[in-house]
């Protein structure tokens, strides 16, 4: 692997989710009045738009139309992944 992120990787669900989660955690304290879930959604939307444009996948209006839905899915997955990691770090995910 030559680089950490590529435009092709950011255009995938896993890549967009990872990048959204990382950026959300870095930026959430810079904009404290904006709810974290909204920040996560906006970051996911921007990342997906940029990645889709960079790989040249904006061929017609359907690519634009599906991006808000995909951004919602990426945002929810990113928020859920962070919650799971936080819960595991606190030891609340253990079953005995």
Backbone as numpy.savetxt, mean C-alpha at the origin, in Angstrom:
# Nx Ny Nz CAx CAy CAz Cx Cy Cz
18.58 -10.12 -7.53 17.74 -8.95 -7.53 18.63 -7.71 -7.53
18.45 -6.85 -8.50 19.30 -5.68 -8.65 18.85 -4.49 -7.83
17.59 -4.45 -7.46 17.07 -3.30 -6.74 15.99 -3.76 -5.77
15.69 -2.94 -4.79 14.69 -3.30 -3.80 13.29 -3.26 -4.39
12.94 -2.15 -5.01 11.63 -2.01 -5.64 11.83 -1.67 -7.10
11.00 -2.21 -7.94 10.96 -1.82 -9.34 9.52 -1.42 -9.65
9.33 -0.74 -10.77 7.96 -0.33 -11.13 7.08 -1.54 -11.36
7.65 -2.60 -11.93 6.87 -3.81 -12.14 6.44 -4.43 -10.82
7.33 -4.39 -9.83 6.99 -4.95 -8.53 5.96 -4.09 -7.81
6.10 -2.76 -7.91 5.13 -1.87 -7.26 3.75 -1.98 -7.89
3.67 -2.46 -9.11 2.38 -2.62 -9.77 1.66 -3.90 -9.33
2.34 -4.76 -8.57 1.70 -5.98 -8.07 1.04 -5.70 -6.73
0.14 -6.58 -6.35 -0.56 -6.43 -5.07 0.42 -6.46 -3.90
1.32 -7.43 -3.92 2.28 -7.58 -2.81 3.23 -6.39 -2.73
3.74 -5.95 -3.85 4.66 -4.82 -3.87 4.00 -3.54 -3.42
2.80 -3.29 -3.91 2.08 -2.07 -3.53 1.71 -2.11 -2.05
1.34 -3.27 -1.55 0.98 -3.40 -0.14 2.19 -3.14 0.76
3.33 -3.71 0.40 4.54 -3.51 1.20 4.96 -2.04 1.20
4.99 -1.43 0.02 5.40 -0.04 -0.08 4.42 0.89 0.64
3.13 0.60 0.53 2.13 1.42 1.21 2.29 1.32 2.72
2.51 0.14 3.23 2.70 -0.04 4.67 3.92 0.69 5.18
5.02 0.57 4.47 6.26 1.23 4.88 6.10 2.74 4.86
5.57 3.27 3.75 5.41 4.72 3.64 4.41 5.27 4.65
3.34 4.52 4.90 2.35 4.97 5.88 2.97 5.11 7.26
3.77 4.14 7.66 4.39 4.20 8.98 5.39 5.35 9.10
6.08 5.66 8.00 7.03 6.77 8.03 6.34 8.13 8.01
5.20 8.23 7.34 4.57 9.53 7.13 3.43 9.86 8.08
2.92 8.89 8.83 1.72 9.14 9.63 1.93 10.19 10.72
3.13 10.34 11.23 3.39 11.35 12.26 3.65 12.73 11.67
3.91 12.80 10.37 4.13 14.09 9.73 2.81 14.81 9.44
1.74 14.03 9.31 0.42 14.59 9.03 -0.54 14.05 10.10
-0.44 14.53 11.33 -1.21 13.92 12.42 -2.72 14.14 12.34
-3.18 15.16 11.64 -4.61 15.42 11.57 -5.32 14.52 10.57
-4.57 13.90 9.68 -5.14 12.99 8.68 -5.18 11.57 9.27
-6.36 10.94 9.30 -6.42 9.57 9.83 -5.49 8.63 9.04
-4.87 7.72 9.75 -3.89 6.82 9.15 -4.49 6.00 8.00
-5.74 5.58 8.14 -6.36 4.79 7.07 -6.52 5.61 5.80
-6.83 6.88 5.93 -6.94 7.75 4.75 -5.57 7.97 4.12
-4.56 8.18 4.95 -3.20 8.34 4.43 -2.79 7.09 3.68
-3.08 5.94 4.25 -2.75 4.67 3.61 -3.44 4.54 2.25
-4.72 4.91 2.19 -5.45 4.83 0.91 -4.86 5.78 -0.12
-4.57 7.02 0.29 -4.01 8.00 -0.66 -2.64 7.56 -1.17
-1.82 7.02 -0.28 -0.51 6.51 -0.70 -0.65 5.35 -1.67
-1.58 4.44 -1.37 -1.80 3.30 -2.26 -2.26 3.77 -3.64
-3.16 4.74 -3.67 -3.65 5.27 -4.94 -2.53 5.92 -5.75
-1.72 6.74 -5.09 -0.61 7.39 -5.78 0.41 6.37 -6.28
0.75 5.40 -5.43 1.71 4.37 -5.84 1.21 3.56 -7.03
-0.05 3.15 -6.96 -0.60 2.35 -8.06 -0.69 3.15 -9.35
-1.07 4.42 -9.25 -1.13 5.27 -10.46 0.26 5.44 -11.06
1.24 5.73 -10.21 2.60 5.93 -10.70 3.17 4.64 -11.31
2.96 3.53 -10.63 3.50 2.26 -11.13 2.82 1.86 -12.43
1.52 2.04 -12.51 0.80 1.68 -13.73 1.23 2.56 -14.89
1.42 3.84 -14.63 1.89 4.75 -15.68 3.33 4.41 -16.10
4.17 4.06 -15.13 5.57 3.77 -15.42 5.74 2.53 -16.27
4.88 1.54 -16.06 5.02 0.32 -16.87 4.21 0.39 -18.15
3.52 1.52 -18.37 2.79 1.73 -19.62 1.51 0.95 -19.73
0.83 0.75 -18.62 -0.38 -0.07 -18.63 -1.66 0.76 -18.72
-1.55 2.08 -18.90 -2.74 2.92 -19.07 -3.14 2.90 -20.53
-3.76 1.83 -20.95 -4.13 1.71 -22.36 -5.51 2.27 -22.66
-6.41 2.21 -21.70 -7.75 2.75 -21.90 -8.34 3.17 -20.55
-9.57 3.59 -20.56 -10.21 4.12 -19.36 -10.42 3.06 -18.29
-10.45 1.78 -18.65 -10.69 0.74 -17.65 -9.54 0.64 -16.64
-8.33 0.94 -17.09 -7.19 0.94 -16.16 -7.35 2.02 -15.11
-7.83 3.18 -15.52 -8.08 4.27 -14.58 -9.24 3.94 -13.65
-10.27 3.30 -14.19 -11.48 3.05 -13.41 -11.26 2.05 -12.27
-10.38 1.11 -12.46 -10.19 0.05 -11.46 -9.19 0.46 -10.37
-8.39 1.49 -10.61 -7.36 1.88 -9.64 -7.90 2.26 -8.26
-9.00 3.02 -8.14 -9.49 3.33 -6.78 -9.88 2.08 -5.99
-10.46 1.09 -6.65 -10.81 -0.16 -5.96 -9.55 -0.92 -5.55
-8.60 -1.01 -6.46 -7.35 -1.69 -6.13 -6.62 -0.99 -4.99
-6.67 0.34 -4.98 -6.02 1.09 -3.91 -6.69 0.81 -2.56
-8.01 0.66 -2.56 -8.71 0.32 -1.32 -8.27 -1.05 -0.82
-8.15 -2.02 -1.70 -7.71 -3.36 -1.31 -6.28 -3.35 -0.79
-5.41 -2.63 -1.47 -4.01 -2.53 -1.04 -3.93 -1.85 0.32
-4.68 -0.78 0.50 -4.68 -0.06 1.77 -5.17 -0.94 2.91
-6.27 -1.65 2.70 -6.79 -2.52 3.76 -5.83 -3.65 4.08
-5.19 -4.22 3.07 -4.22 -5.28 3.31 -3.01 -4.74 4.07
-2.58 -3.55 3.71 -1.44 -2.93 4.39 -1.77 -2.64 5.85
-2.95 -2.09 6.10 -3.36 -1.80 7.48 -3.51 -3.08 8.29
-4.06 -4.10 7.70 -4.22 -5.38 8.39 -2.90 -6.05 8.69
-1.96 -5.94 7.76 -0.64 -6.54 7.97 0.08 -5.85 9.12
-0.03 -4.52 9.18 0.62 -3.80 10.28 -0.01 -4.16 11.62
-1.33 -4.26 11.65 -2.01 -4.63 12.89 -1.59 -6.02 13.36
-1.42 -6.95 12.41 -1.01 -8.31 12.76 0.41 -8.33 13.31
1.31 -7.58 12.70 2.69 -7.52 13.18 2.75 -6.88 14.56
1.99 -5.82 14.74 1.96 -5.14 16.04 1.40 -6.06 17.13
0.33 -6.79 16.80 -0.27 -7.72 17.77 0.71 -8.84 18.12
1.42 -9.35 17.12 2.39 -10.42 17.37 3.56 -9.91 18.21
3.98 -8.68 17.96 5.09 -8.11 18.73 4.71 -7.90 20.19
3.45 -7.64 20.44 2.98 -7.44 21.81 2.65 -8.77 22.49
2.73 -9.87 21.75 2.46 -11.18 22.32 1.00 -11.53 22.42
0.12 -10.79 21.75 -1.31 -11.05 21.85 -1.78 -12.09 20.83
-0.91 -12.51 19.94 -1.33 -13.47 18.93 -1.05 -14.91 19.33
-0.53 -15.14 20.52 -0.18 -16.47 20.96 -1.40 -17.24 21.42
-1.44 -18.50 21.05 -2.49 -19.38 21.55 -1.84 -20.45 22.40
-2.46 -20.75 23.49 -1.88 -21.75 24.40 -2.81 -22.90 24.62
